[in-house]
Amino acid sequence: MQTVVHLLSGDESEQETSLAIAQNLLDDETGSIDDVAIVVQAAGINAVKAGEDNEEQVRELLDSGVSMKACRNTLDMMDLAESDLVEGIETVPEGAVEVTRLQTEGYAYVRP
């Protein structure tokens, strides 16, 4: 199974929940989870900026194989550069398009 977590919210509690869901999927003991992706856009982008409180958790998820993708449109709208993000986060042109693409590839959609 594959899961995409859609992180949109600027609410810190929802951001923490999104990252925790990804970790819980990785920790699944049944071995049925093959891939976890997080697509970040809108105010959710703050959760993956370098120097923020959850940077260590984001790095750990990346190191564990979670694919994190940030919306280029959001970066442009917020006047952010790719270098403002935690190293290892991939950018995609549009977050919603990426979520849709992943769903067509069989990813289950989760949004806290």
Secondary structure as UniProt FT lines:
FT   STRAND          2..7
FT   HELIX           12..26
FT   TURN            29..30
FT   STRAND          35..40
FT   HELIX           42..48
FT   TURN            50..51
FT   TURN            53..54
FT   HELIX           55..63
FT   TURN            64..65
FT   STRAND          67..71
FT   HELIX           72..77
FT   TURN            78..79
FT   HELIX           82..84
FT   TURN            87..88
FT   STRAND          90..92
FT   HELIX           95..104
FT   TURN            105..106
FT   STRAND          108..110
//
